[in-house]
Amino acid sequence: MTAPAIEAVDVSRTYQLDGVSVPALRGVSLTVAPGDYVALVGPSGSGKSTLMHLLGGLDRPTGGRLAIGGREVGSLSPGELAALRNETIGFVFQAFHLLPRTSAVDNVALPLVYRGVGARQRRERAAAMLGRVGLGHRLDHRPNQLSGGEQQRVAIARALVTDPTVLLADEPTGNLDSVTGAAVLELLERLNAESGVALVMVTHDHEVAARARRRIAMRDGVVVADSADERHDPPVSAGTGRPDTLVPAPSAESRSASGSGPGHPSGGTGGAAGATGRRAGEGPAGDAPAVPADEEAVP
């Protein structure tokens, strides 16, 4: 039997805010299998972003048991947890979190720096991954020279360049128009099907959630529904086979200027460093949990 990619058993998370204990998760149990495709849904303050932070090793639970890649999070040192994130988890955020003055290929190669991969091999692997997401012709373009959809595809390539077992996507279409958002979802679904990476996506959009094979609904820090027993295949692009790259249909979205628009890192969880398996302000072996910026703790 294949081991779970992520396993949470009766996990809780309580934050201390001005001396007051505020519970965000109240005993959540779930298992993410290799190759799973899960949508986490729920209103603001439901705990879904807190849960995603825990599943990605960006935070530690207050209680319960959490294992990522078969390793118990509670037993790991900060350096070991940072290494586990880099080896196991890929992150995609709504705000892209690309380094604004860095080329697409170097943005994608960034997680490999923390792996100790040599410069030439980093660039080769990053270029190959950009080719897989349809951006092989945009290697040396900076984020302000790319559309929002192209920036998100760069972020997806960066998340996958380390061959993770789990891809965590937090509102990955939130800053995109409907046409480009649909193309990004098709790309994520194709990569999920082809590479076997488990895809866990936080979304407020019920149409987006409906595409997942499994939907987990949260409210008040607990799981209120889990469609793990339902079985339906996600939509795939028309045609008899899947292409080597996916190029989205043209859209009317404007190209975001550096330092403004949806491509500009504006807070969020960890920024570009978080997307590479490190927290903001964290050294290679550091770890600094914080309340998720987009998640109100449950009163």
N, C-alpha and C positions, 0 to 999 in steps of 0.2 A: 504494500500500500504506500502511495506517495505521501511524503510528509507535507503538512500545510506550509504555505509560504508565510502566513501570519496566523497566529492563534492567540485570541484574547479570552480569558476566563474570569468572569466577575470583576472586570476592570472598573475602577473608579478613579476620578481625578477631582481633587479639591484644591482651590486656590486660596491663599491668604491675602486678603485685600484690606489694608488698613486695620489689621488685627481681627478681621471677621472672616470666618471660614465660609467659602462660597463653593458649593458643589457644582461641577460642570458635567460630570458623568457619574451615574449612580448604579454601577454594576452591569456592565455590558459584556456579553459573551458572543463571540463570532469567530468563524474560521474562514480564511481566504485561501482557496486551493490554488495550486499552480495553474495558470491559464484562465482563471476566473475573470468575469467581467461584471463588476458590481457598481451600482449607483447608490450613493448615500444621499438621502433626501430628508428635508425637514425644515421648519421655520427657523428664523434667526433665534439664537439662544437655545436650540434643541440639543447642542452638543456635538454636531456632526464634524465641525472643524477641529474641535478638541480631540475627537476620536481619530481624525486623520493625522493630526500631529503625533499622537501616540503610535499609530500604526506605522508611521514613517520614522520612528525613533528620534523625533525632534523634541520629545518630552517623555517623561517617565510617569507611569501611573502611581497614584497615591496608595491604591490597594488592588488586590487581584494579581493575576499572572498574565504576562505578555511575552510571547516568544516570536521573534522575527528570524526567519531562516533557520528555525530549530534552536536558536540561542535565547536564553532567558534575559530579557532586558535588564531586570533588576540586579543581575549578578555582574553586569559589565561596568568597567571603569568608563569615565568620560571619553578617553581615547579609544577604547574598544568599541564604544557605541558609535562614535564618529566614523570609525573604520567600517563598522557594519552597515551604516547608512550608505557610505560610498560604494560598498560592494554589492548591496542587496536592493536598494531603493532608488528609483528615479522620480524626480519631482517636476511637475508642470503646474505653473500658477497662472491665474487670470491676468496678472500684470506683466507676464513674460520674464521680467527680471534679467534682462540681458545687460552686459557691460556696454555702456553707450559708445565708448571710443574704441571698441574692440571689434575686429572683423567677425563675421559669422563663424568661420572655421575655428578661430581662436576661442570664441564663446563656447562652442561645442566641445573643444578639447580641454576646457578648464577642469572638469572632474578628473581627467587623466593625469593632471599635474600632481594631484594629491595621491595618486596611485604610484607615482614615481616613474611613469612611462616617459621615455625619451622624446625629445622635441619632434624628430622626424616621424616616429611612429604615431605620436599624438596627432599630428597633422594628417597623416594618411588615414587613420581611423575616423577622425572627425570629418574629413572630406567624403569618405565612403558613406558615413551615416547621413550627411547632408544630401548625398545622391539618392539615398533610399527615400527621403522625404520630398524629393523633387526639387532640391535647391543646389544641385551640383554646379550650376552656372552662377551661383551667388556667393561663392566662398569668401571673397575678399570684401564684400559689402558690409558696411556698418549698420546697426539697427535703424538709424534715421534714414537709411537708403532703402529700407524694406517696408512693405505694407504690414498691417497688423497680422494678417494671416501668415505671411512669410516669417515674421518674428516669432509667432507661436510655433511654427514648424521648426525653426532654429531651436527653440526651447525644448521641443519634443526630441529633436536629435541629440541635444545635450543630455537629456534625461536618459536616453537609451544607449549612449556611446559606451557606457561601462557594462553593458549586458546585464541589467538588473533582473531580478525575478519578479519585482512588483513595480508598477508605475502608478504613482498617486497623482491625480489630476484634480486641482481645486478650481472649479468653475472655468474650465479651459476655453469655453466659447463666450465667456461673459463680456469680453471687450471686442467681440467680432460681430459683423453683420450676419444675417441669417444664412446667406449663401456661403460665405467663408467659414462660418461656424460649422455648417453641415459638412464641408470638405475636411475640416480638421477632425470632426468626429469619425468620418469615414477612414481617415488616415490612422487614427488611434485604433479603430476596430480592425483594420487590416493588419497592423502591427501586432495586435493581440492575437489574431488568428494565425499569423505566419510565424511569429517568434515564440509564442507561448507565454509571453510576459503577462502576469496578472494585472488587470486594469481596475483600479478603484477610483471612482470619480465622484466628487462632491458637486451637486448641482441643485439650484432652485427650480430649474426648468423641467417640468414633468414630461414634456415631449422628448427632451434629451434623456431623461431617466428611463423612459419607456423603451429606448433602444437597447438597454443593458439586458443581459440574460438573468440578472438577479438584482432586486431592488430592496434596500434596507431603509426603512423609515424610522426616524428618530423624533422624539419629543420629550422635553423636560429631562434630558440626560439619560434616557433609556431607549432601547430598541422596542418599537411598538409593532413592527411588522417586518418580516423577512421572507421574501419570495424564493427562498433557496430551493424549494421543491418544484417551482415552475420551470418549465423547459421550453425555450423558444430561441431561435437563432437571431442574432442581430442583423440589421439590413446590410447588404453588401452592394457594391457598385454593379451596375448592369454589365453584362458580358459573360463570357464563359470562363474567364480566369481573372486573377488579380494582377494588375500591372506591377512592374518593378518600382515605379514611382507614382505618386498621386499628385496631380497638378489641379488645384481647385479652379472652378469656373471664375471668370473675371467678375469683380465686384466693384461697387462704387465707393468702397471705403477709401478714406484719404490716408496718405502715408504720414505717419506721425513724425513730427520733428524731434530731434534729440532734446531731451529735457522737458518735453511736453507731450500730451496725448497719451493714448493707452500703452505705448511702448516704454514710457519712462518709469523706472522703478520708483514707486511711491509708497514706501513702507512695506507692509505685508510681512509674510513669514520668512525671514532669513534672507530676502533679496536674492541676488545671484549666488551668494554663498550658500544660502539655504537650498537652492536648487541643485547645488553640487554636493550636498550631503553635509554642509557645515552651517552652523548658526551665525547670524550677524555678530561681528565682534569676537568671534570664536577663533582660537588658534587651531592648528591641526588636530590637537587632542582635547579641545575644550568642549563644554556643553553648558548651555545656559537656558533652561526652560523658561517660558513666559506665557502669559495668557495670550491665546491667539488673537491677533489684532482684529479679525473679522468675526469673532465669536463672543457674544455676550454670555457671561457665565450664568447658569441657571440659578435663580434666587432660591 
